[in-house]
Protein backbone atom coordinates (compact mmCIF):
# COMPACT_ATOMS: atom_id res chain seq x y z
CA UNK A 1 0.00 0.00 0.00
CA UNK A 2 1.50 3.29 -1.04
CA UNK A 3 1.16 6.65 0.64
CA UNK A 4 -1.65 7.92 -1.64
CA UNK A 5 -3.83 4.87 -0.92
CA UNK A 6 -3.26 5.24 2.80
CA UNK A 7 -4.12 8.95 2.69
CA UNK A 8 -7.29 8.22 0.70
CA UNK A 9 -8.37 5.57 3.22
CA UNK A 10 -7.76 7.89 6.16
CA UNK A 11 -9.77 10.66 4.52
CA UNK A 12 -12.60 8.22 3.76
CA UNK A 13 -12.68 6.99 7.36
CA UNK A 14 -12.76 10.55 8.70
CA UNK A 15 -15.64 11.49 6.38
CA UNK A 16 -17.57 8.34 7.32
CA UNK A 17 -16.96 9.06 11.02
CA UNK A 18 -18.27 12.62 10.66
CA UNK A 19 -21.39 11.38 8.86
CA UNK A 20 -22.06 8.74 11.53
CA UNK A 21 -21.56 11.29 14.31
CA UNK A 22 -23.92 13.72 12.58
CA UNK A 23 -26.60 11.03 12.31
CA UNK A 24 -26.14 9.99 15.94
CA UNK A 25 -26.60 13.58 17.14
CA UNK A 26 -29.85 14.27 15.26
CA UNK A 27 -31.95 14.05 18.47
CA UNK A 28 -29.67 16.61 20.12
CA UNK A 29 -29.96 18.98 17.15
CA UNK A 30 -33.74 18.68 17.24
CA UNK A 31 -33.81 19.40 20.99
CA UNK A 32 -31.58 22.44 20.58
CA UNK A 33 -33.52 23.70 17.57
CA UNK A 34 -36.84 23.36 19.39
CA UNK A 35 -35.33 24.86 22.56
CA UNK A 36 -36.55 21.84 24.47
CA UNK A 37 -36.70 22.21 28.22
CA UNK A 38 -34.47 19.15 28.84
CA UNK A 39 -32.03 19.65 25.94
CA UNK A 40 -28.97 19.15 28.18
CA UNK A 41 -30.32 15.82 29.46
CA UNK A 42 -31.29 14.79 25.92
CA UNK A 43 -27.74 15.56 24.78
CA UNK A 44 -26.18 13.56 27.60
CA UNK A 45 -28.54 10.61 27.07
CA UNK A 46 -27.96 10.73 23.32
CA UNK A 47 -24.19 11.14 23.59
CA UNK A 48 -23.66 8.41 26.16
CA UNK A 49 -26.17 5.84 24.90
CA UNK A 50 -26.97 6.98 21.35
CA UNK A 51 -24.98 4.17 19.77
CA UNK A 52 -27.74 1.73 20.67
CA UNK A 53 -30.68 1.91 18.29
CA UNK A 54 -33.34 1.73 21.00
CA UNK A 55 -31.80 4.57 23.03
CA UNK A 56 -31.27 6.67 19.90
CA UNK A 57 -34.96 6.29 19.06
CA UNK A 58 -35.86 7.11 22.68
CA UNK A 59 -33.73 10.27 22.54
CA UNK A 60 -35.37 11.23 19.24
CA UNK A 61 -38.87 10.79 20.66
CA UNK A 62 -37.88 12.70 23.81
CA UNK A 63 -36.46 15.57 21.73
CA UNK A 64 -39.63 15.81 19.66
CA UNK A 65 -42.08 15.39 22.56
CA UNK A 66 -40.34 17.62 25.13
CA UNK A 67 -42.03 20.92 25.83
CA UNK A 68 -40.37 24.06 24.62
CA UNK A 69 -38.72 26.34 27.12
CA UNK A 70 -40.93 29.35 27.76
CA UNK A 71 -39.38 32.69 28.55
CA UNK A 72 -41.27 34.68 31.15
CA UNK A 73 -41.49 38.39 30.59
CA UNK A 74 -41.56 40.40 33.80
PDB file of N, CA, C and O in Angstrom:
ATOM      1  N   UNK A   1       0.848  -1.166   0.000  1.00  0.00           N
ATOM      2  CA  UNK A   1       0.000   0.000   0.000  1.00  0.00           C
ATOM      3  C   UNK A   1       0.902   1.240   0.000  1.00  0.00           C
ATOM      4  O   UNK A   1       1.767   1.405   0.860  1.00  0.00           O
ATOM      5  N   UNK A   2       0.672   2.095  -0.983  1.00  0.00           N
ATOM      6  CA  UNK A   2       1.500   3.294  -1.039  1.00  0.00           C
ATOM      7  C   UNK A   2       0.864   4.433  -0.239  1.00  0.00           C
ATOM      8  O   UNK A   2      -0.226   4.300   0.318  1.00  0.00           O
ATOM      9  N   UNK A   3       1.567   5.528  -0.205  1.00  0.00           N
ATOM     10  CA  UNK A   3       1.160   6.648   0.636  1.00  0.00           C
ATOM     11  C   UNK A   3      -0.163   7.276   0.183  1.00  0.00           C
ATOM     12  O   UNK A   3      -0.957   7.704   1.020  1.00  0.00           O
ATOM     13  N   UNK A   4      -0.408   7.338  -1.123  1.00  0.00           N
ATOM     14  CA  UNK A   4      -1.654   7.918  -1.636  1.00  0.00           C
ATOM     15  C   UNK A   4      -2.866   7.080  -1.236  1.00  0.00           C
ATOM     16  O   UNK A   4      -3.903   7.624  -0.857  1.00  0.00           O
ATOM     17  N   UNK A   5      -2.733   5.754  -1.320  1.00  0.00           N
ATOM     18  CA  UNK A   5      -3.832   4.873  -0.918  1.00  0.00           C
ATOM     19  C   UNK A   5      -4.128   5.015   0.572  1.00  0.00           C
ATOM     20  O   UNK A   5      -5.288   5.052   0.982  1.00  0.00           O
ATOM     21  N   UNK A   6      -3.091   5.093   1.360  1.00  0.00           N
ATOM     22  CA  UNK A   6      -3.258   5.243   2.803  1.00  0.00           C
ATOM     23  C   UNK A   6      -3.940   6.569   3.133  1.00  0.00           C
ATOM     24  O   UNK A   6      -4.842   6.617   3.970  1.00  0.00           O
ATOM     25  N   UNK A   7      -3.511   7.635   2.480  1.00  0.00           N
ATOM     26  CA  UNK A   7      -4.122   8.945   2.691  1.00  0.00           C
ATOM     27  C   UNK A   7      -5.596   8.926   2.292  1.00  0.00           C
ATOM     28  O   UNK A   7      -6.439   9.475   3.002  1.00  0.00           O
ATOM     29  N   UNK A   8      -5.906   8.304   1.171  1.00  0.00           N
ATOM     30  CA  UNK A   8      -7.292   8.218   0.704  1.00  0.00           C
ATOM     31  C   UNK A   8      -8.148   7.435   1.698  1.00  0.00           C
ATOM     32  O   UNK A   8      -9.286   7.819   1.965  1.00  0.00           O
ATOM     33  N   UNK A   9      -7.619   6.352   2.242  1.00  0.00           N
ATOM     34  CA  UNK A   9      -8.369   5.570   3.223  1.00  0.00           C
ATOM     35  C   UNK A   9      -8.607   6.367   4.500  1.00  0.00           C
ATOM     36  O   UNK A   9      -9.700   6.321   5.064  1.00  0.00           O
ATOM     37  N   UNK A  10      -7.609   7.085   4.953  1.00  0.00           N
ATOM     38  CA  UNK A  10      -7.761   7.889   6.164  1.00  0.00           C
ATOM     39  C   UNK A  10      -8.818   8.954   5.955  1.00  0.00           C
ATOM     40  O   UNK A  10      -9.669   9.161   6.821  1.00  0.00           O
ATOM     41  N   UNK A  11      -8.776   9.632   4.821  1.00  0.00           N
ATOM     42  CA  UNK A  11      -9.773  10.664   4.520  1.00  0.00           C
ATOM     43  C   UNK A  11     -11.165  10.050   4.457  1.00  0.00           C
ATOM     44  O   UNK A  11     -12.116  10.637   4.973  1.00  0.00           O
ATOM     45  N   UNK A  12     -11.301   8.893   3.842  1.00  0.00           N
ATOM     46  CA  UNK A  12     -12.598   8.221   3.759  1.00  0.00           C
ATOM     47  C   UNK A  12     -13.122   7.855   5.143  1.00  0.00           C
ATOM     48  O   UNK A  12     -14.307   8.036   5.422  1.00  0.00           O
ATOM     49  N   UNK A  13     -12.258   7.344   6.005  1.00  0.00           N
ATOM     50  CA  UNK A  13     -12.680   6.990   7.365  1.00  0.00           C
ATOM     51  C   UNK A  13     -13.099   8.225   8.159  1.00  0.00           C
ATOM     52  O   UNK A  13     -14.064   8.169   8.921  1.00  0.00           O
ATOM     53  N   UNK A  14     -12.395   9.322   7.991  1.00  0.00           N
ATOM     54  CA  UNK A  14     -12.762  10.553   8.696  1.00  0.00           C
ATOM     55  C   UNK A  14     -14.119  11.051   8.219  1.00  0.00           C
ATOM     56  O   UNK A  14     -14.951  11.441   9.038  1.00  0.00           O
ATOM     57  N   UNK A  15     -14.356  11.044   6.922  1.00  0.00           N
ATOM     58  CA  UNK A  15     -15.644  11.486   6.379  1.00  0.00           C
ATOM     59  C   UNK A  15     -16.772  10.581   6.861  1.00  0.00           C
ATOM     60  O   UNK A  15     -17.833  11.068   7.255  1.00  0.00           O
ATOM     61  N   UNK A  16     -16.554   9.286   6.833  1.00  0.00           N
ATOM     62  CA  UNK A  16     -17.573   8.341   7.317  1.00  0.00           C
ATOM     63  C   UNK A  16     -17.835   8.565   8.807  1.00  0.00           C
ATOM     64  O   UNK A  16     -18.987   8.528   9.240  1.00  0.00           O
ATOM     65  N   UNK A  17     -16.794   8.794   9.589  1.00  0.00           N
ATOM     66  CA  UNK A  17     -16.956   9.061  11.018  1.00  0.00           C
ATOM     67  C   UNK A  17     -17.767  10.316  11.281  1.00  0.00           C
ATOM     68  O   UNK A  17     -18.613  10.334  12.175  1.00  0.00           O
ATOM     69  N   UNK A  18     -17.516  11.370  10.508  1.00  0.00           N
ATOM     70  CA  UNK A  18     -18.270  12.618  10.665  1.00  0.00           C
ATOM     71  C   UNK A  18     -19.738  12.403  10.320  1.00  0.00           C
ATOM     72  O   UNK A  18     -20.621  12.912  11.010  1.00  0.00           O
ATOM     73  N   UNK A  19     -20.000  11.654   9.258  1.00  0.00           N
ATOM     74  CA  UNK A  19     -21.388  11.377   8.857  1.00  0.00           C
ATOM     75  C   UNK A  19     -22.104  10.568   9.938  1.00  0.00           C
ATOM     76  O   UNK A  19     -23.251  10.865  10.272  1.00  0.00           O
ATOM     77  N   UNK A  20     -21.451   9.567  10.476  1.00  0.00           N
ATOM     78  CA  UNK A  20     -22.059   8.744  11.529  1.00  0.00           C
ATOM     79  C   UNK A  20     -22.324   9.591  12.773  1.00  0.00           C
ATOM     80  O   UNK A  20     -23.387   9.479  13.383  1.00  0.00           O
ATOM     81  N   UNK A  21     -21.377  10.427  13.147  1.00  0.00           N
ATOM     82  CA  UNK A  21     -21.561  11.294  14.310  1.00  0.00           C
ATOM     83  C   UNK A  21     -22.722  12.264  14.091  1.00  0.00           C
ATOM     84  O   UNK A  21     -23.510  12.512  15.004  1.00  0.00           O
ATOM     85  N   UNK A  22     -22.822  12.806  12.892  1.00  0.00           N
ATOM     86  CA  UNK A  22     -23.923  13.723  12.582  1.00  0.00           C
ATOM     87  C   UNK A  22     -25.270  13.020  12.702  1.00  0.00           C
ATOM     88  O   UNK A  22     -26.224  13.592  13.230  1.00  0.00           O
ATOM     89  N   UNK A  23     -25.354  11.795  12.222  1.00  0.00           N
ATOM     90  CA  UNK A  23     -26.601  11.030  12.312  1.00  0.00           C
ATOM     91  C   UNK A  23     -26.920  10.707  13.775  1.00  0.00           C
ATOM     92  O   UNK A  23     -28.072  10.804  14.199  1.00  0.00           O
ATOM     93  N   UNK A  24     -25.914  10.332  14.529  1.00  0.00           N
ATOM     94  CA  UNK A  24     -26.143   9.994  15.940  1.00  0.00           C
ATOM     95  C   UNK A  24     -26.619  11.190  16.755  1.00  0.00           C
ATOM     96  O   UNK A  24     -27.332  11.014  17.743  1.00  0.00           O
ATOM     97  N   UNK A  25     -26.241  12.392  16.363  1.00  0.00           N
ATOM     98  CA  UNK A  25     -26.596  13.577  17.141  1.00  0.00           C
ATOM     99  C   UNK A  25     -27.872  14.272  16.653  1.00  0.00           C
ATOM    100  O   UNK A  25     -28.184  15.367  17.121  1.00  0.00           O
ATOM    101  N   UNK A  26     -28.600  13.674  15.744  1.00  0.00           N
ATOM    102  CA  UNK A  26     -29.853  14.266  15.256  1.00  0.00           C
ATOM    103  C   UNK A  26     -30.818  14.588  16.397  1.00  0.00           C
ATOM    104  O   UNK A  26     -31.374  15.686  16.403  1.00  0.00           O
ATOM    105  N   UNK A  27     -31.050  13.689  17.369  1.00  0.00           N
ATOM    106  CA  UNK A  27     -31.949  14.055  18.473  1.00  0.00           C
ATOM    107  C   UNK A  27     -31.486  15.297  19.247  1.00  0.00           C
ATOM    108  O   UNK A  27     -32.311  16.106  19.672  1.00  0.00           O
ATOM    109  N   UNK A  28     -30.202  15.444  19.426  1.00  0.00           N
ATOM    110  CA  UNK A  28     -29.675  16.611  20.118  1.00  0.00           C
ATOM    111  C   UNK A  28     -29.938  17.869  19.305  1.00  0.00           C
ATOM    112  O   UNK A  28     -30.348  18.890  19.859  1.00  0.00           O
ATOM    113  N   UNK A  29     -29.707  17.809  18.004  1.00  0.00           N
ATOM    114  CA  UNK A  29     -29.956  18.976  17.148  1.00  0.00           C
ATOM    115  C   UNK A  29     -31.421  19.379  17.193  1.00  0.00           C
ATOM    116  O   UNK A  29     -31.746  20.565  17.243  1.00  0.00           O
ATOM    117  N   UNK A  30     -32.300  18.387  17.174  1.00  0.00           N
ATOM    118  CA  UNK A  30     -33.742  18.678  17.237  1.00  0.00           C
ATOM    119  C   UNK A  30     -34.078  19.349  18.569  1.00  0.00           C
ATOM    120  O   UNK A  30     -34.813  20.336  18.599  1.00  0.00           O
ATOM    121  N   UNK A  31     -33.545  18.819  19.660  1.00  0.00           N
ATOM    122  CA  UNK A  31     -33.815  19.397  20.987  1.00  0.00           C
ATOM    123  C   UNK A  31     -33.301  20.831  21.078  1.00  0.00           C
ATOM    124  O   UNK A  31     -33.981  21.695  21.631  1.00  0.00           O
ATOM    125  N   UNK A  32     -32.130  21.090  20.552  1.00  0.00           N
ATOM    126  CA  UNK A  32     -31.575  22.440  20.583  1.00  0.00           C
ATOM    127  C   UNK A  32     -32.390  23.368  19.682  1.00  0.00           C
ATOM    128  O   UNK A  32     -32.691  24.500  20.060  1.00  0.00           O
ATOM    129  N   UNK A  33     -32.743  22.888  18.498  1.00  0.00           N
ATOM    130  CA  UNK A  33     -33.521  23.698  17.568  1.00  0.00           C
ATOM    131  C   UNK A  33     -34.901  24.043  18.095  1.00  0.00           C
ATOM    132  O   UNK A  33     -35.403  25.140  17.851  1.00  0.00           O
ATOM    133  N   UNK A  34     -35.520  23.119  18.813  1.00  0.00           N
ATOM    134  CA  UNK A  34     -36.844  23.356  19.391  1.00  0.00           C
ATOM    135  C   UNK A  34     -36.759  24.050  20.744  1.00  0.00           C
ATOM    136  O   UNK A  34     -37.788  24.372  21.338  1.00  0.00           O
ATOM    137  N   UNK A  35     -35.563  24.282  21.232  1.00  0.00           N
ATOM    138  CA  UNK A  35     -35.332  24.864  22.556  1.00  0.00           C
ATOM    139  C   UNK A  35     -36.074  24.054  23.619  1.00  0.00           C
ATOM    140  O   UNK A  35     -36.778  24.597  24.470  1.00  0.00           O
ATOM    141  N   UNK A  36     -35.892  22.754  23.539  1.00  0.00           N
ATOM    142  CA  UNK A  36     -36.547  21.840  24.474  1.00  0.00           C
ATOM    143  C   UNK A  36     -36.070  22.114  25.899  1.00  0.00           C
ATOM    144  O   UNK A  36     -34.918  22.478  26.137  1.00  0.00           O
ATOM    145  N   UNK A  37     -36.982  21.930  26.815  1.00  0.00           N
ATOM    146  CA  UNK A  37     -36.704  22.207  28.225  1.00  0.00           C
ATOM    147  C   UNK A  37     -35.548  21.345  28.751  1.00  0.00           C
ATOM    148  O   UNK A  37     -34.722  21.832  29.523  1.00  0.00           O
ATOM    149  N   UNK A  38     -35.480  20.094  28.349  1.00  0.00           N
ATOM    150  CA  UNK A  38     -34.467  19.145  28.835  1.00  0.00           C
ATOM    151  C   UNK A  38     -33.364  18.890  27.810  1.00  0.00           C
ATOM    152  O   UNK A  38     -32.853  17.772  27.731  1.00  0.00           O
ATOM    153  N   UNK A  39     -32.990  19.885  27.035  1.00  0.00           N
ATOM    154  CA  UNK A  39     -32.034  19.654  25.945  1.00  0.00           C
ATOM    155  C   UNK A  39     -30.669  19.178  26.446  1.00  0.00           C
ATOM    156  O   UNK A  39     -29.995  18.414  25.756  1.00  0.00           O
ATOM    157  N   UNK A  40     -30.256  19.617  27.632  1.00  0.00           N
ATOM    158  CA  UNK A  40     -28.974  19.148  28.179  1.00  0.00           C
ATOM    159  C   UNK A  40     -29.053  17.655  28.491  1.00  0.00           C
ATOM    160  O   UNK A  40     -28.137  16.900  28.165  1.00  0.00           O
ATOM    161  N   UNK A  41     -30.147  17.234  29.121  1.00  0.00           N
ATOM    162  CA  UNK A  41     -30.317  15.817  29.456  1.00  0.00           C
ATOM    163  C   UNK A  41     -30.471  14.975  28.192  1.00  0.00           C
ATOM    164  O   UNK A  41     -29.974  13.850  28.128  1.00  0.00           O
ATOM    165  N   UNK A  42     -31.155  15.514  27.194  1.00  0.00           N
ATOM    166  CA  UNK A  42     -31.295  14.793  25.925  1.00  0.00           C
ATOM    167  C   UNK A  42     -29.925  14.614  25.288  1.00  0.00           C
ATOM    168  O   UNK A  42     -29.614  13.541  24.772  1.00  0.00           O
ATOM    169  N   UNK A  43     -29.096  15.670  25.322  1.00  0.00           N
ATOM    170  CA  UNK A  43     -27.744  15.561  24.775  1.00  0.00           C
ATOM    171  C   UNK A  43     -26.939  14.498  25.504  1.00  0.00           C
ATOM    172  O   UNK A  43     -26.309  13.652  24.870  1.00  0.00           O
ATOM    173  N   UNK A  44     -26.955  14.537  26.830  1.00  0.00           N
ATOM    174  CA  UNK A  44     -26.181  13.558  27.597  1.00  0.00           C
ATOM    175  C   UNK A  44     -26.659  12.129  27.329  1.00  0.00           C
ATOM    176  O   UNK A  44     -25.850  11.225  27.118  1.00  0.00           O
ATOM    177  N   UNK A  45     -27.973  11.936  27.340  1.00  0.00           N
ATOM    178  CA  UNK A  45     -28.542  10.613  27.065  1.00  0.00           C
ATOM    179  C   UNK A  45     -28.151  10.155  25.669  1.00  0.00           C
ATOM    180  O   UNK A  45     -27.743   9.010  25.472  1.00  0.00           O
ATOM    181  N   UNK A  46     -28.276  11.054  24.704  1.00  0.00           N
ATOM    182  CA  UNK A  46     -27.964  10.726  23.321  1.00  0.00           C
ATOM    183  C   UNK A  46     -26.477  10.455  23.140  1.00  0.00           C
ATOM    184  O   UNK A  46     -26.100   9.503  22.455  1.00  0.00           O
ATOM    185  N   UNK A  47     -25.627  11.281  23.745  1.00  0.00           N
ATOM    186  CA  UNK A  47     -24.187  11.139  23.586  1.00  0.00           C
ATOM    187  C   UNK A  47     -23.664   9.860  24.231  1.00  0.00           C
ATOM    188  O   UNK A  47     -22.826   9.159  23.663  1.00  0.00           O
ATOM    189  N   UNK A  48     -24.174   9.570  25.431  1.00  0.00           N
ATOM    190  CA  UNK A  48     -23.661   8.406  26.159  1.00  0.00           C
ATOM    191  C   UNK A  48     -24.245   7.084  25.679  1.00  0.00           C
ATOM    192  O   UNK A  48     -23.554   6.065  25.680  1.00  0.00           O
ATOM    193  N   UNK A  49     -25.511   7.091  25.270  1.00  0.00           N
ATOM    194  CA  UNK A  49     -26.166   5.836  24.900  1.00  0.00           C
ATOM    195  C   UNK A  49     -26.709   5.825  23.470  1.00  0.00           C
ATOM    196  O   UNK A  49     -27.398   4.882  23.082  1.00  0.00           O
ATOM    197  N   UNK A  50     -26.411   6.849  22.692  1.00  0.00           N
ATOM    198  CA  UNK A  50     -26.973   6.983  21.354  1.00  0.00           C
ATOM    199  C   UNK A  50     -26.520   5.930  20.359  1.00  0.00           C
ATOM    200  O   UNK A  50     -27.134   5.775  19.303  1.00  0.00           O
ATOM    201  N   UNK A  51     -25.465   5.209  20.673  1.00  0.00           N
ATOM    202  CA  UNK A  51     -24.979   4.168  19.772  1.00  0.00           C
ATOM    203  C   UNK A  51     -25.899   2.960  19.697  1.00  0.00           C
ATOM    204  O   UNK A  51     -25.820   2.170  18.757  1.00  0.00           O
ATOM    205  N   UNK A  52     -26.766   2.818  20.684  1.00  0.00           N
ATOM    206  CA  UNK A  52     -27.744   1.732  20.669  1.00  0.00           C
ATOM    207  C   UNK A  52     -29.001   2.241  19.967  1.00  0.00           C
ATOM    208  O   UNK A  52     -29.466   3.346  20.249  1.00  0.00           O
ATOM    209  N   UNK A  53     -29.537   1.462  19.078  1.00  0.00           N
ATOM    210  CA  UNK A  53     -30.684   1.909  18.286  1.00  0.00           C
ATOM    211  C   UNK A  53     -31.868   2.283  19.163  1.00  0.00           C
ATOM    212  O   UNK A  53     -32.510   3.306  18.926  1.00  0.00           O
ATOM    213  N   UNK A  54     -32.166   1.482  20.161  1.00  0.00           N
ATOM    214  CA  UNK A  54     -33.339   1.735  20.999  1.00  0.00           C
ATOM    215  C   UNK A  54     -33.180   3.037  21.784  1.00  0.00           C
ATOM    216  O   UNK A  54     -34.151   3.779  21.934  1.00  0.00           O
ATOM    217  N   UNK A  55     -31.988   3.329  22.285  1.00  0.00           N
ATOM    218  CA  UNK A  55     -31.800   4.567  23.033  1.00  0.00           C
ATOM    219  C   UNK A  55     -31.748   5.771  22.101  1.00  0.00           C
ATOM    220  O   UNK A  55     -32.148   6.869  22.490  1.00  0.00           O
ATOM    221  N   UNK A  56     -31.260   5.581  20.871  1.00  0.00           N
ATOM    222  CA  UNK A  56     -31.269   6.674  19.896  1.00  0.00           C
ATOM    223  C   UNK A  56     -32.714   7.042  19.556  1.00  0.00           C
ATOM    224  O   UNK A  56     -33.060   8.222  19.490  1.00  0.00           O
ATOM    225  N   UNK A  57     -33.548   6.036  19.343  1.00  0.00           N
ATOM    226  CA  UNK A  57     -34.962   6.290  19.058  1.00  0.00           C
ATOM    227  C   UNK A  57     -35.631   6.953  20.263  1.00  0.00           C
ATOM    228  O   UNK A  57     -36.439   7.866  20.098  1.00  0.00           O
ATOM    229  N   UNK A  58     -35.297   6.499  21.473  1.00  0.00           N
ATOM    230  CA  UNK A  58     -35.860   7.107  22.681  1.00  0.00           C
ATOM    231  C   UNK A  58     -35.449   8.576  22.787  1.00  0.00           C
ATOM    232  O   UNK A  58     -36.272   9.423  23.134  1.00  0.00           O
ATOM    233  N   UNK A  59     -34.192   8.886  22.495  1.00  0.00           N
ATOM    234  CA  UNK A  59     -33.732  10.270  22.536  1.00  0.00           C
ATOM    235  C   UNK A  59     -34.431  11.109  21.467  1.00  0.00           C
ATOM    236  O   UNK A  59     -34.750  12.274  21.704  1.00  0.00           O
ATOM    237  N   UNK A  60     -34.667  10.530  20.307  1.00  0.00           N
ATOM    238  CA  UNK A  60     -35.368  11.229  19.238  1.00  0.00           C
ATOM    239  C   UNK A  60     -36.805  11.552  19.645  1.00  0.00           C
ATOM    240  O   UNK A  60     -37.276  12.672  19.448  1.00  0.00           O
ATOM    241  N   UNK A  61     -37.491  10.574  20.208  1.00  0.00           N
ATOM    242  CA  UNK A  61     -38.865  10.787  20.664  1.00  0.00           C
ATOM    243  C   UNK A  61     -38.893  11.832  21.783  1.00  0.00           C
ATOM    244  O   UNK A  61     -39.760  12.705  21.796  1.00  0.00           O
ATOM    245  N   UNK A  62     -37.963  11.744  22.706  1.00  0.00           N
ATOM    246  CA  UNK A  62     -37.878  12.696  23.807  1.00  0.00           C
ATOM    247  C   UNK A  62     -37.645  14.115  23.279  1.00  0.00           C
ATOM    248  O   UNK A  62     -38.265  15.067  23.751  1.00  0.00           O
ATOM    249  N   UNK A  63     -36.754  14.249  22.303  1.00  0.00           N
ATOM    250  CA  UNK A  63     -36.461  15.567  21.734  1.00  0.00           C
ATOM    251  C   UNK A  63     -37.677  16.161  21.040  1.00  0.00           C
ATOM    252  O   UNK A  63     -37.908  17.367  21.115  1.00  0.00           O
ATOM    253  N   UNK A  64     -38.445  15.333  20.374  1.00  0.00           N
ATOM    254  CA  UNK A  64     -39.630  15.811  19.659  1.00  0.00           C
ATOM    255  C   UNK A  64     -40.765  16.108  20.635  1.00  0.00           C
ATOM    256  O   UNK A  64     -41.484  17.092  20.463  1.00  0.00           O
ATOM    257  N   UNK A  65     -40.930  15.277  21.646  1.00  0.00           N
ATOM    258  CA  UNK A  65     -42.075  15.394  22.556  1.00  0.00           C
ATOM    259  C   UNK A  65     -41.850  16.394  23.688  1.00  0.00           C
ATOM    260  O   UNK A  65     -42.822  16.857  24.285  1.00  0.00           O
ATOM    261  N   UNK A  66     -40.612  16.738  23.999  1.00  0.00           N
ATOM    262  CA  UNK A  66     -40.336  17.620  25.128  1.00  0.00           C
ATOM    263  C   UNK A  66     -40.905  19.005  24.877  1.00  0.00           C
ATOM    264  O   UNK A  66     -40.861  19.522  23.761  1.00  0.00           O
ATOM    265  N   UNK A  67     -41.435  19.588  25.928  1.00  0.00           N
ATOM    266  CA  UNK A  67     -42.030  20.920  25.826  1.00  0.00           C
ATOM    267  C   UNK A  67     -40.943  21.962  25.602  1.00  0.00           C
ATOM    268  O   UNK A  67     -39.817  21.830  26.083  1.00  0.00           O
ATOM    269  N   UNK A  68     -41.306  22.982  24.870  1.00  0.00           N
ATOM    270  CA  UNK A  68     -40.368  24.065  24.619  1.00  0.00           C
ATOM    271  C   UNK A  68     -40.199  24.903  25.868  1.00  0.00           C
ATOM    272  O   UNK A  68     -41.116  25.040  26.678  1.00  0.00           O
ATOM    273  N   UNK A  69     -39.009  25.460  26.005  1.00  0.00           N
ATOM    274  CA  UNK A  69     -38.722  26.336  27.125  1.00  0.00           C
ATOM    275  C   UNK A  69     -39.430  27.663  26.891  1.00  0.00           C
ATOM    276  O   UNK A  69     -39.302  28.265  25.825  1.00  0.00           O
ATOM    277  N   UNK A  70     -40.166  28.108  27.879  1.00  0.00           N
ATOM    278  CA  UNK A  70     -40.929  29.347  27.761  1.00  0.00           C
ATOM    279  C   UNK A  70     -40.222  30.439  28.548  1.00  0.00           C
ATOM    280  O   UNK A  70     -39.897  30.272  29.724  1.00  0.00           O
ATOM    281  N   UNK A  71     -39.992  31.555  27.877  1.00  0.00           N
ATOM    282  CA  UNK A  71     -39.376  32.686  28.549  1.00  0.00           C
ATOM    283  C   UNK A  71     -40.471  33.544  29.170  1.00  0.00           C
ATOM    284  O   UNK A  71     -41.439  33.921  28.511  1.00  0.00           O
ATOM    285  N   UNK A  72     -40.295  33.840  30.446  1.00  0.00           N
ATOM    286  CA  UNK A  72     -41.266  34.680  31.149  1.00  0.00           C
ATOM    287  C   UNK A  72     -40.830  36.148  31.053  1.00  0.00           C
ATOM    288  O   UNK A  72     -39.677  36.493  31.311  1.00  0.00           O
ATOM    289  N   UNK A  73     -41.751  36.962  30.690  1.00  0.00           N
ATOM    290  CA  UNK A  73     -41.488  38.392  30.591  1.00  0.00           C
ATOM    291  C   UNK A  73     -42.029  39.054  31.839  1.00  0.00           C
ATOM    292  O   UNK A  73     -43.216  38.954  32.149  1.00  0.00           O
ATOM    293  N   UNK A  74     -41.139  39.736  32.557  1.00  0.00           N
ATOM    294  CA  UNK A  74     -41.557  40.397  33.804  1.00  0.00           C
ATOM    295  C   UNK A  74     -42.020  41.809  33.538  1.00  0.00           C
ATOM    296  O   UNK A  74     -42.408  42.516  34.468  1.00  0.00           O
TER     297      UNK A  74
END
